[in-house]
């Protein structure tokens, strides 16, 4: 396990770690003819080297030094702009560091949290070790090479993966192309960077020092690999048995004697230990030896929506004669996970005895170049939490970092965690079993205490080869036997992936065969107009060309080749890009809501999970996302937010029945469901109230939606569910066509423009700006899919923004209140501007204290020339 980068409770006698983030330089190894021992000497001349970004990949440094343009903009990632020779090049990283004086008379350690793909590490002219694989830590004893209070030179020779492969080009003519390839033979690396159907090839394959580097100090005995396990006497949760163990290792040539001490809050425990020279021992504390570890009335960790995410702090240290030799600090959660319920063989995840219907998303790679600072990552995971999701599937283990797991713990997002093999059709098996298993072992040891991890999966869409399967089973039995081992992401216990991945009419999402725990299914998900403008130059806005293909809009699993015609057939001819985006938001909402509601309809009988392919984009994209790369959510996001409510009312778009979905372990009684039908002209033509008693953890049918005889060919359905006190629990709004022409929604183009009124209150506090927006529809027509966008007064968007709702539809006379939160610093001292667009909506301009409201005129199709948004036929690759 990697050394802890910092102590949660610093001890005066244990010097603090020193993070090495500045002063690094980078150079192509072919341009450095001197021997490694010389490169790693203090005073080595690095004239002409680049200032390096650490943590960061090689390409990140070269982009930051303006050698290459931003790869993810337009077609900058094409190989004639950024050469693929980067993936075949070795690179020197080098820095010097002043070793803290406090490290005197202690062991000094040089720590790497992650490099890619292999590294030789040198300090003051001496090679101290090597690292191989992107997911294993490097920890080196450099005591003999450095001196406290003096500068030390560190040089790292990064070598690329042995099989970088031939990159895939996404083009309009050729389509998206194959996924992956030969790079999978290298095992523990970012194999998706060869190119996938959601990512073009990254031309350095994310080589470099991609995670933290730091110095630390210890005494002669180290504390390593702590493990905390918890148990609950289910169905009771009024006590918990906690077991703590850790390895203590004597790294000196002499026998050592001391005490391993631990605390969990006000619970303290200790054990004397004697170690021979270079010996190590596992020390264990459990309720039998330490009765205080039988904790009464524990504060439990729950997944998002089911309760708080309580965490307990554990501190361990080893003391010799009252001096701290080493220490470890971590947080853990008390919770118990089970994987089956009586009456079914389908994988069903329960937490603390409560079955949890899994709603979540697949992450292919957190960011294409691994540029994922904690604040960005936190925004992404918080967006999942606010969308009522409870799981992220870490596809092929490509998004592994301490920040990722800590934030999933914090926000209650469970992790389906995978190791490093793709679909067998997407690349060969690893040829270096030792390196593969070493990376797996390190990952388990490093992250196994995070309560958010609920299972380990060996391989995406296939079984691992027998030798890897056997090694994984042995490893998990040894290191972490409490979590489920799932050999394949698409087989066993009702687990299935295999899409579909393209846009479909809503009713088709209700088809369930044997894919009860659904690990992959998706749809096209077009971003906002402003996000599209931000990801490609103006010349590519009004024709679908290779720039669109570079951002995943081309022939492939997404069905992008048919999408333009599908939405034109459903909503009417495409006038221009603005109109395409406007219609796509309607299609986004329909598809993503049905994706989740189709599974809700069979809640636990028999469906148990729905994971969207993919919730997070690694690059600016037109497909498979619920928010854009720039972190602006599109309508897909809010469709998921509503459909994933724990108590939810919905229209089953396959059977035309109204259903109440109750995910909670308690029955819902005394509630009232209201169903209203509105004609195209805004007249309410039907209204019905139905008392509701909804069983726990089930879908309750309220009967078929009854259409009045005089219904218009396109109509609206408004659903509301209220509790006994009249409080709104859930609402839903559908635009539908009559059954005999269900795919023709073109009459929606006849809706008149509606100007909403808005009242806005602003509050600035605790570094946040919070706006409370009250929208009112004063017209006699439905205001459909009203979209708000927060900007600075100068007109630039504020991102990220957290909306309680967006893309809202209001019936005549309806009022809705929406909360909006953003970081105050993102306004750069300016007032706020809220702009509005929608299917047929605008807003009356208004000004309030520090906030103004205005129409988004650029998002109105009639304000731009009619182009038809054609497919390009010239200038293609």
Helices and strands as residue ranges (DSSP letters): E 18-19, E 25-28, G 29-31, H 36-39, E 50-51, E 56-57, H 58-64, G 84-88, E 91-98, G 101-103, E 107-112, E 118-123, E 126-132, E 138-141, E 151-159, G 182-186, G 191-194, E 208-209, E 213-218, E 221-232, E 239-250, E 256-264, E 267-275, E 280-285, G 291-293, E 294-296, E 312-320, E 323-332, E 337-338, E 350-351, E 354-355, E 358-363, H 374-386, E 391-394, G 395-397, H 402-411, E 414-418, G 424-426, H 433-447, E 453-459, H 466-479, E 484-488, E 495-496, G 506-510, E 517-521, H 529-535, G 538-540, E 543-544, H 546-550, H 560-571, H 577-600, E 609-616, H 635-643, E 647-651, E 657-662, E 668-678, E 684-694, E 698-704, E 714-722, E 728-737, G 739-741, G 746-750, E 754-765, E 768-776, E 783-792, E 802-803, E 808-810, E 815-823, G 824-827, E 832-837, E 841-843, E 846-848, E 851-855, G 857-859, G 861-863, E 870-871
